[in-house]
């Protein structure tokens, strides 16, 4: 007769273990089309940010040029006012000077006739 041996411990295979599922799930990854769409969207977002920053710099350039034109206009007005001030002060000093007081008033003596 043949000898039979019994083991008291269960031999568990890799698939059947205590408190383990017997189904193995594979990880799902994004497909190639999804990856292309994501890269395209990221490129679009970064492009929009770049364009927005570029237009912001351009608007600052316009503001700077308008301020510079105002400064130029104000400087020309200042120069005109300085000339007007010099003219008015020279007339005022001429009226109060002793040399001007000693001069005779101008009168019309006559007109040239033919």
Buried (B, 14 or more C-beta within 10 A) or exposed (E): EEEEEEEEEEEEEEEEEEEEEEEEEEEEEEEEEEEEEEEEEEEEEEEEEEEEEEEEEEEEEEEEEEEEEEEEEEEEEEEEEEEEEEEEEEEEEEEEEEEEEEEEEEEEEEEEEE
